[in-house]
Amino acid sequence: MKVLVVGANGQIGKHLVSFIQDSDSLKAKAMIRKAEQATYFKDLGAETALVDLEDDIEPIAKAAEDVDAIVFTAGSGPHTGKDKTIMIDLDGAVKTIEAAKKAGVKRFVMISSFDTRRQAIQDAPESFAPYVAAKHYADEWLKRTDLDYTIIHPGGLTNDEGTGKVNIATDVEIDKVPREDIARVIVASLENEKTIGKEFQVVKGSTPVKDAVDAITK
């Protein structure tokens, strides 16, 4: 399975491309915004596509023409304003969903926020609410398509070294989770067709990633 990683140069994205390239059943195509970012991925043996997520749908669809799945890991980051939150976390996500449909790619994995339900927007601090709202509507857009989606809701992301163990459920108590382990969860989700149509929260835990993903699909 060839996987287009949108937001490949991000912290989750870099881990993900590396893990995909180490997989026997997957290979990565890294979607990047700047040409100078390509070297990292070429050194991993991964193909690259130079696309700015703030462009129109067509360039994203063209990048997706030869892939079997898309993973949306892009995010505006904590130091940008509400404008970038709208342009990346909402519009960028929706454009990628529409690009998948245009390119005929059915499998789509969305990396969302920990809780994007309507009440979470109301409960969020004022500075964080726009981000939650953007993720909420992007998730809803995806769920209303006929794509084979999986939505992953990570807890508080850290750059700690991954443990390869997590806690996954529809609802878990909020906690932190290494970005490296979220990348492992994405790979396990791509390799398990039973994750299609599922959404779940992920935090650090004591269950090996594959076992935790398999358990959520039962």
N, C-alpha and C positions, 0 to 999 in steps of 0.2 A: 504494500500500500504506500503510495506516494502522498506525502502530507505537506501542504502549504502552511507554513508557520507565519502568521501575520503578527508583527511585533517581535520578529526574531531577534532583534538586537537588544531587546529588553532583558531584564534579569532572569525572568522565567524562561523567556524565549531561547536564550543562549544555552541554558541547561537542557531545554527540551530538544533542540536540534542535536546536541551531543548525544543524548540518550537515544533518540531516533536512529542516529547513525550507527549506534552500537547494537541496535535491534536486528534480529534476523528477518523480521517480517515487514519492517518499515524503512522508508528512506525520506529524507527531508528536502524541501525546497524553501529556502529562507527568504521571506519578503522583507527587504530593507529599504531605508529611505535615502541613504547616502552611499555613493560608490566606495568610499574608503572603509565602509563596514564589511565589505565582501571578503576580505582576506581571512578573517576569523573563520568564516563558514567554509570557504574553499579549502582551508587547511584541514577541516573535518571531512572533506569529500562531499560536501553538500552543495547542491545547485542554489543559485540566488536569483532573485527577481527584484529589479530596482523600481519601486513604486512608492509614491507618497500617498499615505492613507487619506490625506486631505484633498486629493484629486478626485476625479469623477469615478463612477462605477466601472467604466470600460477598462482602464488599466489593471484594476484588480481582477476583473473577469478574465482578462488575457493571461495574467499570471497564473490563474487557476485552471486554464484550459487542459493541462496535461496531468492534473492531480486527481487523487481519489478521495481526499479529505482535506478539510480546512480547520485549523485551530486558531482562534482569535485570542491572542495574549496581549494585544496592544493596550496601553493605558496612558492617560495624560500625565500621570505622576502627581505627587502631592504638592509640588511647588509651582504648578501652573494655575491659571485663573479659570473662572467658570466658562469662558469662551472655549478654551481647549478641551474642557470636560465635555462640552456639547459636541465639538468637532471630532474628537477621537472616540470617546467612550460611548457616545450615542450615534452620531452621524457616521463615524468610521465603522462602527459595528454593523449598523443597518446596511450601509453600502456593501460591506463584505458579505452579508447574508444575501443581498440581492445579486451580487457578483457570483456567488455560489450557484444560485438558481440559473443565472444567465449562462454559466459555464457547464451546467449539468452535473455539478458536484453535490451529491446527496448527504455525505457525512460531514457534520459540523460540530466542533467542540468549542464551547464558549467559556472563557474564564471570566467569571463575574465577580461581584462583591459578596461578602459573607451572607448578608440578608438583604434581598431586594424586594421583599414583599411591601405592599402599600404602607403598612404600619411602620415599617423601618424608615421610610422617608419622613414620616411625621415625627418619629422619635430621634432622628439624627440631629447632631449639633448643626447650627445654621451653616457653618463653613463646609460641612460634609454632605449636607442634604442634596445639593445639586449633583454630586457624584452618584449617590444612591439612586436618585431619580433617573439619571442617565442610564445606569445599569438596569434599573427596573424596566424601562421602556424598551431597551435593547433586548432584554430577555423575553419580554412579552412578544415582541416582533418575531423573534426566532420561534417561539412556541406556536405561533399562529401560521407557520409555514408547514410544508410537507417534507421538510428536510429531516434527516435522521440525526437529530441533535442530542447532545449531552451538555448539560450546564453544570459547571463546577464552581462552588462557592467557597473560596478559601478563607480561613481565619486571618488574623493579623500576620502579614507576610514579613519574614525576617531573612537575613542573609546568613543565618547560622548554617553550618554543615548539615546536610540532610541525614536522617537516621534510617530512611527506608521503611519507617513505621508511622502509621497515622491512625486517626479515628475518623471514620466516615459514617454519616447517617443523614437522614432527611433533616433532622434537627439535632444539633449538638451544642453543648455549652461553648460560648465564644472562648477562643484561646489562640495562641500563635501557631504558626506553621512555617517551616523553612521553604523558600521558593524552590529549592532543589527537590523537595518531596512532592510539591505540587506538579512539577514537571514529570516525576515518576507516575503520579496519578493519571496525568494526561495520557502517557504512553499505555498504561494498563487499561484505560478506558477505550482507547483506539483499538486495542487488541481484543476487547471483549464486546461483541455485538450486543450483548444483553444490557449494556449501558445506554443504548439508544432509547430516547424518550425519557431518560432519567435526569433528575437534578438533585444534587446533594452537597452538603457542607463538609469541609475537610479541615481538621486541626491536627496538631501533633498528637501522637498516641503510641500504642504498644502493639498494634497489629500490622504485620507486613503489608505493604501496599497492595500487592496482587490479591491477597486474601481479603483485605478490606474492600476492594473494588468488587471482587466476586460476591462478597456477602451482601452488598447493597443491591445486587441484581436478583437476589433470590426472592 
